[in-house]
């Protein structure tokens, strides 16, 4: 019965719709994505707990805090930054920038350490049957949303990897709507990269 199916998957359906709105707003570099993301993460806490994706569930609490931080980073006045672009394309505070090269190695080391820690926690304290993939996407997402909050262009590469692995994982865990959404995310992320790249200011040299 359709009603039974909807009743069983309403959280999946709702977060899928919100997720689609979220990435489309991200594609447009709109700060409204953070408000949509806040609601999506709150519902995701319940969904992932029910499905036994404990790392993803815990990750949602981090995401909630990062939606607030990201919104502040995007809309806060940047009066000391003369490179801020004022066009309608990116009128949400700080400009889109390249990921600082000097942060690459620390970023990779932090990602590896977080991945190992989350994997150990899942294996030791939960009954997760997908600890390797769950911990990988969670660790990469932790640093990915930080890069997004700082409006780094290369954050799209992070999400392409996360979205591919997550799509496969969610199909396996019987979350078909969100799995399909993450497959669509991969396509949108590719276009998003080129969209953002066209908005990067040549004179923008990130220092943090």
C-alpha positions as protocol buffer text, in pm:
chain_id: "A"
residue {
  index: 1
  type: UNK
  ca { x: 0 y: 0 z: 0 }
}
residue {
  index: 2
  type: UNK
  ca { x: 121 y: 347 z: -89 }
}
residue {
  index: 3
  type: UNK
  ca { x: 15 y: 492 z: 246 }
}
residue {
  index: 4
  type: UNK
  ca { x: 214 y: 227 z: 430 }
}
residue {
  index: 5
  type: UNK
  ca { x: 518 y: 298 z: 215 }
}
residue {
  index: 6
  type: UNK
  ca { x: 495 y: 672 z: 278 }
}
residue {
  index: 7
  type: UNK
  ca { x: 443 y: 615 z: 650 }
}
residue {
  index: 8
  type: UNK
  ca { x: 754 y: 397 z: 661 }
}
residue {
  index: 9
  type: UNK
  ca { x: 969 y: 637 z: 459 }
}
residue {
  index: 10
  type: UNK
  ca { x: 833 y: 984 z: 544 }
}
residue {
  index: 11
  type: UNK
  ca { x: 1154 y: 1096 z: 710 }
}
residue {
  index: 12
  type: UNK
  ca { x: 1354 y: 976 z: 413 }
}
residue {
  index: 13
  type: UNK
  ca { x: 1119 y: 1158 z: 173 }
}
residue {
  index: 14
  type: UNK
  ca { x: 1113 y: 1483 z: 372 }
}
residue {
  index: 15
  type: UNK
  ca { x: 1488 y: 1503 z: 420 }
}
residue {
  index: 16
  type: UNK
  ca { x: 1534 y: 1419 z: 52 }
}
residue {
  index: 17
  type: UNK
  ca { x: 1320 y: 1717 z: -52 }
}
residue {
  index: 18
  type: UNK
  ca { x: 1503 y: 1943 z: 190 }
}
residue {
  index: 19
  type: UNK
  ca { x: 1835 y: 1806 z: 70 }
}
residue {
  index: 20
  type: UNK
  ca { x: 1754 y: 1887 z: -289 }
}
residue {
  index: 21
  type: UNK
  ca { x: 1664 y: 2243 z: -192 }
}
residue {
  index: 22
  type: UNK
  ca { x: 1986 y: 2263 z: 12 }
}
residue {
  index: 23
  type: UNK
  ca { x: 2224 y: 2172 z: -269 }
}
residue {
  index: 24
  type: UNK
  ca { x: 2044 y: 2391 z: -522 }
}
residue {
  index: 25
  type: UNK
  ca { x: 2087 y: 2684 z: -284 }
}
residue {
  index: 26
  type: UNK
  ca { x: 2451 y: 2585 z: -237 }
}
residue {
  index: 27
  type: UNK
  ca { x: 2492 y: 2582 z: -616 }
}
residue {
  index: 28
  type: UNK
  ca { x: 2362 y: 2940 z: -619 }
}
residue {
  index: 29
  type: UNK
  ca { x: 2591 y: 3031 z: -327 }
}
residue {
  index: 30
  type: UNK
  ca { x: 2287 y: 3144 z: -129 }
}
residue {
  index: 31
  type: UNK
  ca { x: 2306 y: 3175 z: 249 }
}
residue {
  index: 32
  type: UNK
  ca { x: 1949 y: 3041 z: 270 }
}
residue {
  index: 33
  type: UNK
  ca { x: 2103 y: 2696 z: 235 }
}
residue {
  index: 34
  type: UNK
  ca { x: 2207 y: 2712 z: 600 }
}
residue {
  index: 35
  type: UNK
  ca { x: 1847 y: 2758 z: 722 }
}
residue {
  index: 36
  type: UNK
  ca { x: 1726 y: 2468 z: 509 }
}
residue {
  index: 37
  type: UNK
  ca { x: 2022 y: 2265 z: 628 }
}
residue {
  index: 38
  type: UNK
  ca { x: 1935 y: 2323 z: 993 }
}
residue {
  index: 39
  type: UNK
  ca { x: 1590 y: 2168 z: 951 }
}
residue {
  index: 40
  type: UNK
  ca { x: 1728 y: 1886 z: 738 }
}
residue {
  index: 41
  type: UNK
  ca { x: 1993 y: 1793 z: 995 }
}
residue {
  index: 42
  type: UNK
  ca { x: 1743 y: 1796 z: 1282 }
}
residue {
  index: 43
  type: UNK
  ca { x: 1522 y: 1545 z: 1102 }
}
residue {
  index: 44
  type: UNK
  ca { x: 1828 y: 1349 z: 995 }
}
residue {
  index: 45
  type: UNK
  ca { x: 1916 y: 1278 z: 1358 }
}
residue {
  index: 46
  type: UNK
  ca { x: 1597 y: 1075 z: 1392 }
}
residue {
  index: 47
  type: UNK
  ca { x: 1629 y: 903 z: 1053 }
}
residue {
  index: 48
  type: UNK
  ca { x: 1987 y: 788 z: 1096 }
}
residue {
  index: 49
  type: UNK
  ca { x: 1931 y: 665 z: 1450 }
}
residue {
  index: 50
  type: UNK
  ca { x: 1641 y: 454 z: 1331 }
}
residue {
  index: 51
  type: UNK
  ca { x: 1854 y: 305 z: 1053 }
}
residue {
  index: 52
  type: UNK
  ca { x: 2153 y: 229 z: 1274 }
}
residue {
  index: 53
  type: UNK
  ca { x: 2381 y: 480 z: 1100 }
}
residue {
  index: 54
  type: UNK
  ca { x: 2521 y: 600 z: 1430 }
}
residue {
  index: 55
  type: UNK
  ca { x: 2814 y: 797 z: 1294 }
}
residue {
  index: 56
  type: UNK
  ca { x: 2584 y: 983 z: 1057 }
}
residue {
  index: 57
  type: UNK
  ca { x: 2342 y: 1040 z: 1345 }
}
residue {
  index: 58
  type: UNK
  ca { x: 2613 y: 1192 z: 1562 }
}
residue {
  index: 59
  type: UNK
  ca { x: 2734 y: 1391 z: 1265 }
}
residue {
  index: 60
  type: UNK
  ca { x: 2400 y: 1568 z: 1244 }
}
residue {
  index: 61
  type: UNK
  ca { x: 2460 y: 1738 z: 1580 }
}
residue {
  index: 62
  type: UNK
  ca { x: 2786 y: 1874 z: 1443 }
}
residue {
  index: 63
  type: UNK
  ca { x: 2606 y: 1983 z: 1128 }
}
residue {
  index: 64
  type: UNK
  ca { x: 2348 y: 2172 z: 1333 }
}
residue {
  index: 65
  type: UNK
  ca { x: 2619 y: 2380 z: 1494 }
}
residue {
  index: 66
  type: UNK
  ca { x: 2796 y: 2427 z: 1161 }
}
residue {
  index: 67
  type: UNK
  ca { x: 2481 y: 2560 z: 995 }
}
residue {
  index: 68
  type: UNK
  ca { x: 2484 y: 2841 z: 1248 }
}
residue {
  index: 69
  type: UNK
  ca { x: 2858 y: 2898 z: 1203 }
}
residue {
  index: 70
  type: UNK
  ca { x: 2832 y: 2877 z: 825 }
}
residue {
  index: 71
  type: UNK
  ca { x: 2547 y: 3125 z: 812 }
}
residue {
  index: 72
  type: UNK
  ca { x: 2746 y: 3368 z: 1024 }
}
residue {
  index: 73
  type: UNK
  ca { x: 3055 y: 3325 z: 807 }
}
residue {
  index: 74
  type: UNK
  ca { x: 2858 y: 3389 z: 489 }
}
residue {
  index: 75
  type: UNK
  ca { x: 2652 y: 3689 z: 595 }
}
residue {
  index: 76
  type: UNK
  ca { x: 2877 y: 3865 z: 846 }
}
residue {
  index: 77
  type: UNK
  ca { x: 2998 y: 4203 z: 717 }
}
residue {
  index: 78
  type: UNK
  ca { x: 3350 y: 4180 z: 572 }
}
residue {
  index: 79
  type: UNK
  ca { x: 3438 y: 4548 z: 596 }
}
residue {
  index: 80
  type: UNK
  ca { x: 3809 y: 4476 z: 637 }
}
residue {
  index: 81
  type: UNK
  ca { x: 3826 y: 4267 z: 322 }
}
residue {
  index: 82
  type: UNK
  ca { x: 3854 y: 4487 z: 15 }
}
residue {
  index: 83
  type: UNK
  ca { x: 3817 y: 4182 z: -211 }
}
residue {
  index: 84
  type: UNK
  ca { x: 3457 y: 4111 z: -116 }
}
residue {
  index: 85
  type: UNK
  ca { x: 3246 y: 4079 z: -427 }
}
residue {
  index: 86
  type: UNK
  ca { x: 2923 y: 4276 z: -412 }
}
residue {
  index: 87
  type: UNK
  ca { x: 2742 y: 4132 z: -713 }
}
residue {
  index: 88
  type: UNK
  ca { x: 2405 y: 3959 z: -686 }
}
residue {
  index: 89
  type: UNK
  ca { x: 2573 y: 3628 z: -758 }
}
residue {
  index: 90
  type: UNK
  ca { x: 2756 y: 3609 z: -427 }
}
residue {
  index: 91
  type: UNK
  ca { x: 2608 y: 3875 z: -203 }
}
residue {
  index: 92
  type: UNK
  ca { x: 2628 y: 3667 z: 115 }
}
residue {
  index: 93
  type: UNK
  ca { x: 2935 y: 3816 z: 279 }
}
residue {
  index: 94
  type: UNK
  ca { x: 3274 y: 3658 z: 215 }
}
residue {
  index: 95
  type: UNK
  ca { x: 3379 y: 3580 z: -144 }
}
residue {
  index: 96
  type: UNK
  ca { x: 3438 y: 3234 z: -290 }
}
residue {
  index: 97
  type: UNK
  ca { x: 3806 y: 3148 z: -252 }
}
residue {
  index: 98
  type: UNK
  ca { x: 4057 y: 2873 z: -327 }
}
residue {
  index: 99
  type: UNK
  ca { x: 4155 y: 2629 z: -52 }
}
residue {
  index: 100
  type: UNK
  ca { x: 4484 y: 2751 z: 104 }
}
residue {
  index: 101
  type: UNK
  ca { x: 4769 y: 2522 z: 1 }
}
residue {
  index: 102
  type: UNK
  ca { x: 4936 y: 2540 z: 341 }
}
residue {
  index: 103
  type: UNK
  ca { x: 4627 y: 2381 z: 496 }
}
residue {
  index: 104
  type: UNK
  ca { x: 4623 y: 2076 z: 266 }
}
residue {
  index: 105
  type: UNK
  ca { x: 4853 y: 1849 z: 467 }
}
residue {
  index: 106
  type: UNK
  ca { x: 4698 y: 1940 z: 806 }
}
residue {
  index: 107
  type: UNK
  ca { x: 4356 y: 1886 z: 650 }
}
residue {
  index: 108
  type: UNK
  ca { x: 4450 y: 1539 z: 521 }
}
residue {
  index: 109
  type: UNK
  ca { x: 4603 y: 1445 z: 855 }
}
residue {
  index: 110
  type: UNK
  ca { x: 4295 y: 1564 z: 1044 }
}
residue {
  index: 111
  type: UNK
  ca { x: 4066 y: 1374 z: 809 }
}
residue {
  index: 112
  type: UNK
  ca { x: 4262 y: 1052 z: 857 }
}
residue {
  index: 113
  type: UNK
  ca { x: 4268 y: 1090 z: 1234 }
}
residue {
  index: 114
  type: UNK
  ca { x: 3895 y: 1159 z: 1256 }
}
residue {
  index: 115
  type: UNK
  ca { x: 3821 y: 864 z: 1025 }
}
residue {
  index: 116
  type: UNK
  ca { x: 4026 y: 629 z: 1245 }
}
residue {
  index: 117
  type: UNK
  ca { x: 3865 y: 758 z: 1564 }
}
residue {
  index: 118
  type: UNK
  ca { x: 3510 y: 726 z: 1436 }
}
residue {
  index: 119
  type: UNK
  ca { x: 3581 y: 380 z: 1297 }
}
residue {
  index: 120
  type: UNK
  ca { x: 3713 y: 268 z: 1636 }
}
residue {
  index: 121
  type: UNK
  ca { x: 3409 y: 412 z: 1814 }
}
residue {
  index: 122
  type: UNK
  ca { x: 3168 y: 236 z: 1579 }
}
residue {
  index: 123
  type: UNK
  ca { x: 3344 y: -99 z: 1605 }
}
residue {
  index: 124
  type: UNK
  ca { x: 3385 y: -76 z: 1981 }
}
residue {
  index: 125
  type: UNK
  ca { x: 3056 y: 73 z: 2097 }
}
residue {
  index: 126
  type: UNK
  ca { x: 2792 y: 7 z: 1831 }
}
residue {
  index: 127
  type: UNK
  ca { x: 2647 y: -278 z: 1628 }
}
residue {
  index: 128
  type: UNK
  ca { x: 2710 y: -102 z: 1297 }
}
residue {
  index: 129
  type: UNK
  ca { x: 2767 y: -340 z: 1008 }
}
residue {
  index: 130
  type: UNK
  ca { x: 2913 y: -68 z: 785 }
}
residue {
  index: 131
  type: UNK
  ca { x: 3172 y: 97 z: 1013 }
}
residue {
  index: 132
  type: UNK
  ca { x: 3435 y: 160 z: 746 }
}
residue {
  index: 133
  type: UNK
  ca { x: 3210 y: 341 z: 498 }
}
residue {
  index: 134
  type: UNK
  ca { x: 3005 y: 514 z: 768 }
}
residue {
  index: 135
  type: UNK
  ca { x: 3314 y: 649 z: 942 }
}
residue {
  index: 136
  type: UNK
  ca { x: 3474 y: 753 z: 612 }
}
residue {
  index: 137
  type: UNK
  ca { x: 3181 y: 964 z: 491 }
}
residue {
  index: 138
  type: UNK
  ca { x: 3137 y: 1111 z: 837 }
}
residue {
  index: 139
  type: UNK
  ca { x: 3502 y: 1212 z: 872 }
}
residue {
  index: 140
  type: UNK
  ca { x: 3515 y: 1361 z: 525 }
}
residue {
  index: 141
  type: UNK
  ca { x: 3189 y: 1548 z: 582 }
}
residue {
  index: 142
  type: UNK
  ca { x: 3319 y: 1697 z: 907 }
}
residue {
  index: 143
  type: UNK
  ca { x: 3601 y: 1873 z: 728 }
}
residue {
  index: 144
  type: UNK
  ca { x: 3394 y: 1924 z: 414 }
}
residue {
  index: 145
  type: UNK
  ca { x: 3133 y: 2141 z: 579 }
}
residue {
  index: 146
  type: UNK
  ca { x: 3411 y: 2344 z: 739 }
}
residue {
  index: 147
  type: UNK
  ca { x: 3548 y: 2411 z: 390 }
}
residue {
  index: 148
  type: UNK
  ca { x: 3197 y: 2501 z: 274 }
}
residue {
  index: 149
  type: UNK
  ca { x: 3151 y: 2742 z: 565 }
}
residue {
  index: 150
  type: UNK
  ca { x: 3471 y: 2916 z: 451 }
}
residue {
  index: 151
  type: UNK
  ca { x: 3346 y: 2922 z: 91 }
}
residue {
  index: 152
  type: UNK
  ca { x: 3642 y: 2735 z: -52 }
}
residue {
  index: 153
  type: UNK
  ca { x: 3591 y: 2632 z: -414 }
}
residue {
  index: 154
  type: UNK
  ca { x: 3752 y: 2292 z: -367 }
}
residue {
  index: 155
  type: UNK
  ca { x: 3489 y: 2186 z: -114 }
}
residue {
  index: 156
  type: UNK
  ca { x: 3297 y: 2052 z: -415 }
}
residue {
  index: 157
  type: UNK
  ca { x: 3560 y: 1780 z: -466 }
}
residue {
  index: 158
  type: UNK
  ca { x: 3506 y: 1665 z: -110 }
}
residue {
  index: 159
  type: UNK
  ca { x: 3130 y: 1639 z: -158 }
}
residue {
  index: 160
  type: UNK
  ca { x: 3163 y: 1450 z: -485 }
}
residue {
  index: 161
  type: UNK
  ca { x: 3352 y: 1173 z: -303 }
}
residue {
  index: 162
  type: UNK
  ca { x: 3116 y: 1180 z: -5 }
}
residue {
  index: 163
  type: UNK
  ca { x: 2808 y: 1171 z: -227 }
}
residue {
  index: 164
  type: UNK
  ca { x: 2926 y: 871 z: -430 }
}
residue {
  index: 165
  type: UNK
  ca { x: 3007 y: 661 z: -124 }
}
residue {
  index: 166
  type: UNK
  ca { x: 2696 y: 775 z: 64 }
}
residue {
  index: 167
  type: UNK
  ca { x: 2466 y: 690 z: -226 }
}
residue {
  index: 168
  type: UNK
  ca { x: 2593 y: 333 z: -235 }
}
residue {
  index: 169
  type: UNK
  ca { x: 2576 y: 306 z: 144 }
}
residue {
  index: 170
  type: UNK
  ca { x: 2219 y: 433 z: 167 }
}
residue {
  index: 171
  type: UNK
  ca { x: 2092 y: 197 z: -102 }
}
residue {
  index: 172
  type: UNK
  ca { x: 2249 y: -82 z: 101 }
}
residue {
  index: 173
  type: UNK
  ca { x: 2081 y: 44 z: 421 }
}
residue {
  index: 174
  type: UNK
  ca { x: 1737 y: 71 z: 251 }
}
residue {
  index: 175
  type: UNK
  ca { x: 1713 y: 450 z: 242 }
}
residue {
  index: 176
  type: UNK
  ca { x: 1627 y: 468 z: -128 }
}
residue {
  index: 177
  type: UNK
  ca { x: 1510 y: 828 z: -155 }
}
residue {
  index: 178
  type: UNK
  ca { x: 1814 y: 980 z: 9 }
}
residue {
  index: 179
  type: UNK
  ca { x: 2037 y: 735 z: -178 }
}
residue {
  index: 180
  type: UNK
  ca { x: 1892 y: 862 z: -505 }
}
residue {
  index: 181
  type: UNK
  ca { x: 1933 y: 1219 z: -383 }
}
residue {
  index: 182
  type: UNK
  ca { x: 2302 y: 1165 z: -317 }
}
residue {
  index: 183
  type: UNK
  ca { x: 2343 y: 1020 z: -665 }
}
residue {
  index: 184
  type: UNK
  ca { x: 2187 y: 1341 z: -798 }
}
residue {
  index: 185
  type: UNK
  ca { x: 2417 y: 1537 z: -565 }
}
residue {
  index: 186
  type: UNK
  ca { x: 2716 y: 1403 z: -756 }
}
residue {
  index: 187
  type: UNK
  ca { x: 2588 y: 1557 z: -1079 }
}
residue {
  index: 188
  type: UNK
  ca { x: 2494 y: 1887 z: -915 }
}
residue {
  index: 189
  type: UNK
  ca { x: 2830 y: 1902 z: -736 }
}
residue {
  index: 190
  type: UNK
  ca { x: 3014 y: 1879 z: -1067 }
}
residue {
  index: 191
  type: UNK
  ca { x: 2810 y: 2165 z: -1209 }
}
residue {
  index: 192
  type: UNK
  ca { x: 2844 y: 2350 z: -879 }
}
residue {
  index: 193
  type: UNK
  ca { x: 3222 y: 2338 z: -903 }
}
residue {
  index: 194
  type: UNK
  ca { x: 3221 y: 2503 z: -1244 }
}
residue {
  index: 195
  type: UNK
  ca { x: 2960 y: 2755 z: -1130 }
}
residue {
  index: 196
  type: UNK
  ca { x: 3165 y: 2858 z: -827 }
}
residue {
  index: 197
  type: UNK
  ca { x: 3489 y: 2858 z: -1027 }
}
residue {
  index: 198
  type: UNK
  ca { x: 3343 y: 3123 z: -1254 }
}
residue {
  index: 199
  type: UNK
  ca { x: 3276 y: 3338 z: -946 }
}
residue {
  index: 200
  type: UNK
  ca { x: 3621 y: 3313 z: -788 }
}
residue {
  index: 201
  type: UNK
  ca { x: 3801 y: 3643 z: -783 }
}
residue {
  index: 202
  type: UNK
  ca { x: 4151 y: 3619 z: -935 }
}
residue {
  index: 203
  type: UNK
  ca { x: 4281 y: 3860 z: -671 }
}
residue {
  index: 204
  type: UNK
  ca { x: 4148 y: 3654 z: -381 }
}
residue {
  index: 205
  type: UNK
  ca { x: 4435 y: 3497 z: -184 }
}
residue {
  index: 206
  type: UNK
  ca { x: 4301 y: 3307 z: 122 }
}
residue {
  index: 207
  type: UNK
  ca { x: 4516 y: 3320 z: 429 }
}
residue {
  index: 208
  type: UNK
  ca { x: 4304 y: 3099 z: 654 }
}
